[in-house]
Amino acid sequence: MKGRNFVELERESQYLNAKLEQLMMSVKSDDKTRWTLGLIKQLHFARIGNPERLNGIKKNLEEGIAVDKAEVDYLKQNFKVLQKVLDEKKKIQWTFDLIQNLKANEIGNFDRLDIIKKKLEEGRPADKHEIEYLKEKHDMLQKIS
């Protein structure tokens, strides 16, 4: 009788372990789906990628249809573009904050700082001399902070 209970317990344990593994795989799949749907939303918001294609991928995910490799690659490619855009926005925001701090501490030529800021607001890149100027003024700000 004791041997039989052990075998039954072992079988039940294996069954529960298999169910747990299935559940964990399901949770991972749900997390990936939620993450991917969030990515698609961000891509739409940033106007990256083809909206119709993104909507097709979104529809498949919502309906539980597997996304083929070409679509996964498409999402990965657009994710990289989104990362670059977000990194660039962070750099621009950091520069705006720097300019504000420089002005608050009366460091640098305000007209020159305003010109750099305006360029960035217009989506134009700062040239090499402007970047060097900002680095120099940043170093000065660091010394007094």
VENKAQUI-V20421 format. One record per helix or strand of 2 or more residues. SS is the DSSP state (H for helix, E for strand). FROM is the first residue (numbers start at 0). LEN is the number of residues. If there is no record, write none. Layout:
ss/from/len
SS/FROM/LEN
SS/FROM/LEN
This chain:
ss/from/len
H/1/45
H/50/12
H/68/36
H/109/12
H/127/17
